[in-house]
Amino acid sequence: MLDWYDVHRRVLPWRAAAGATADPYRVWLSEVMLQQTTVAAVTPRFLAWTARWPDFASLAAADDADVMAAWAGLGYYARARNLVAAAKAVVAEHGGVFPGTEAELRALPGLGAYTAAAVAAIAFGQRAVVVDANVERVVARLFAIATPLPAARPAIRAAADTITPDLRAGDFAQAMMDLGSGICTTRAPKCLLCPLRDACAGFAGGAPELLPVKAKKGVKPQRHGTIFWLDRGGQVLLVRRPDTGLLGGMRALPTGPWVDAAPGFEDAPAQADWRMLDIRVSHGFTHFDLDLSLAVAEVEAHQPSTESTEWWPIDRLDTAGLPTVFAKAALAVKGAIRRAA
């Protein structure tokens, strides 16, 4: 694997060049960003983030709202909050230097077993067992582990432990990630190009693409809600969502609760002549699907902001850092208004 990696390693903005020392901040940030999206999607976001907050000190001093806006579209917003909390802990408790052991890393906010292992191995050269989705797939095939996920994960990790070397554990982890990303892919794995083919029990069995076995997904519950678009002379009302809970701390369009039956105007943010648009927006979260009605109204220009609300120029709404579900709703409303004009 290491011989293959030395020739075929991907060039990534957070990855140190061969023989160079990795930057722990960049390794940590990239691992958190990559947990719910792809390298292609993360790369421009990572470059923009590190240009703005290049180290722990700058991130620790960042405004929470700016961080949340920069994180929009990268998955769970709790991860962004934990990034700031961890950066503050590194500055306050470790003199601005990332601790170098798995145990110390696990003590920081938001660093679970996987992230701590990845940073320890890649940034600090420690022997640590790193198993992301790509590595999970490679190991399940290599050892022909047929137990369905997620029950198979302890066996996969144990198997990965048996092949993780004492030296260059970080390069080994990245080699396995690259192999899973480019060769041992979910569908149509390129087994003829794989350096592990001769040792792969899944390949020997004739159907490596069937591994790992995934448990059947249950049907997600369906929820409904109303999003309110309140126009004040070219500005739209935004609210700050509570710090805890789904999309916590984010700017958003006002919305009532997301419930089992479609609500109406009862949770509108202001008294106005509300009307419902003849369009809906759907969005899938991890644990439920959401169907949204869109209500629009206008108010007089003197309507003030409050501590938890602000008026945002509609023509600059893309700078507000709205979570994806609200950005979709805003796009739908603006499209409907243009068509009606």
Secondary structure in CASP SS format (residue, H / E / C, confidence):
PFRMAT SS
TARGET T0000
AUTHOR 0000-0000-0000
METHOD secondary structure of the structure
MODEL  1
M C 1.00
L H 1.00
D H 1.00
W H 1.00
Y H 1.00
D H 1.00
V H 1.00
H H 1.00
R C 1.00
R C 1.00
V C 1.00
L C 1.00
P C 1.00
W C 1.00
R C 1.00
A C 1.00
A C 1.00
A C 1.00
G C 1.00
A C 1.00
T C 1.00
A C 1.00
D C 1.00
P H 1.00
Y H 1.00
R H 1.00
V H 1.00
W H 1.00
L H 1.00
S H 1.00
E H 1.00
V H 1.00
M H 1.00
L C 1.00
Q C 1.00
Q C 1.00
T C 1.00
T C 1.00
V H 1.00
A H 1.00
A H 1.00
V H 1.00
T H 1.00
P H 1.00
R H 1.00
F H 1.00
L H 1.00
A H 1.00
W H 1.00
T H 1.00
A H 1.00
R H 1.00
W C 1.00
P C 1.00
D C 1.00
F H 1.00
A H 1.00
S H 1.00
L H 1.00
A H 1.00
A C 1.00
A C 1.00
D C 1.00
D H 1.00
A H 1.00
D H 1.00
V H 1.00
M H 1.00
A H 1.00
A H 1.00
W H 1.00
A C 1.00
G C 1.00
L C 1.00
G C 1.00
Y C 1.00
Y H 1.00
A H 1.00
R H 1.00
A H 1.00
R H 1.00
N H 1.00
L H 1.00
V H 1.00
A H 1.00
A H 1.00
A H 1.00
K H 1.00
A H 1.00
V H 1.00
V H 1.00
A H 1.00
E H 1.00
H H 1.00
G C 1.00
G C 1.00
V C 1.00
F C 1.00
P C 1.00
G C 1.00
T C 1.00
E H 1.00
A H 1.00
E H 1.00
L H 1.00
R H 1.00
A C 1.00
L C 1.00
P C 1.00
G C 1.00
L C 1.00
G C 1.00
A H 1.00
Y H 1.00
T H 1.00
A H 1.00
A H 1.00
A H 1.00
V H 1.00
A H 1.00
A H 1.00
I H 1.00
A H 1.00
F H 1.00
G C 1.00
Q C 1.00
R C 1.00
A C 1.00
V C 1.00
V C 1.00
V C 1.00
D C 1.00
A H 1.00
N H 1.00
V H 1.00
E H 1.00
R H 1.00
V H 1.00
V H 1.00
A H 1.00
R H 1.00
L H 1.00
F C 1.00
A C 1.00
I C 1.00
A C 1.00
T C 1.00
P C 1.00
L E 1.00
P C 1.00
A C 1.00
A C 1.00
R H 1.00
P H 1.00
A H 1.00
I H 1.00
R H 1.00
A H 1.00
A H 1.00
A H 1.00
D H 1.00
T H 1.00
I H 1.00
T C 1.00
P C 1.00
D C 1.00
L C 1.00
R C 1.00
A H 1.00
G H 1.00
D H 1.00
F H 1.00
A H 1.00
Q H 1.00
A H 1.00
M H 1.00
M H 1.00
D H 1.00
L H 1.00
G H 1.00
S H 1.00
G H 1.00
I C 1.00
C C 1.00
T C 1.00
T C 1.00
R C 1.00
A C 1.00
P C 1.00
K C 1.00
C H 1.00
L H 1.00
L H 1.00
C C 1.00
P C 1.00
L C 1.00
R H 1.00
D H 1.00
A H 1.00
C C 1.00
A H 1.00
G H 1.00
F H 1.00
A H 1.00
G C 1.00
G C 1.00
A C 1.00
P H 1.00
E H 1.00
L H 1.00
L C 1.00
P C 1.00
V C 1.00
K E 1.00
A C 1.00
K C 1.00
K C 1.00
G C 1.00
V C 1.00
K C 1.00
P C 1.00
Q E 1.00
R E 1.00
H E 1.00
G E 1.00
T E 1.00
I E 1.00
F E 1.00
W E 1.00
L E 1.00
D E 1.00
R C 1.00
G C 1.00
G C 1.00
Q E 1.00
V E 1.00
L E 1.00
L E 1.00
V E 1.00
R E 1.00
R C 1.00
P C 1.00
D C 1.00
T C 1.00
G C 1.00
L C 1.00
L C 1.00
G C 1.00
G C 1.00
M C 1.00
R E 1.00
A E 1.00
L C 1.00
P C 1.00
T E 1.00
G C 1.00
P C 1.00
W C 1.00
V E 1.00
D C 1.00
A C 1.00
A C 1.00
P C 1.00
G C 1.00
F C 1.00
E C 1.00
D C 1.00
A C 1.00
P C 1.00
A C 1.00
Q C 1.00
A C 1.00
D C 1.00
W C 1.00
R E 1.00
M E 1.00
L E 1.00
D E 1.00
I E 1.00
R E 1.00
V E 1.00
S E 1.00
H E 1.00
G E 1.00
F C 1.00
T C 1.00
H C 1.00
F C 1.00
D E 1.00
L E 1.00
D E 1.00
L E 1.00
S E 1.00
L E 1.00
A E 1.00
V E 1.00
A E 1.00
E E 1.00
V C 1.00
E C 1.00
A C 1.00
H C 1.00
Q C 1.00
P C 1.00
S C 1.00
T C 1.00
E C 1.00
S C 1.00
T E 1.00
E E 1.00
W E 1.00
W E 1.00
P E 1.00
I H 1.00
D H 1.00
R H 1.00
L H 1.00
D H 1.00
T H 1.00
A C 1.00
G C 1.00
L C 1.00
P C 1.00
T H 1.00
V H 1.00
F H 1.00
A H 1.00
K H 1.00
A H 1.00
A H 1.00
L H 1.00
A H 1.00
V H 1.00
K H 1.00
G H 1.00
A H 1.00
I H 1.00
R H 1.00
R H 1.00
A H 1.00
A C 1.00
END
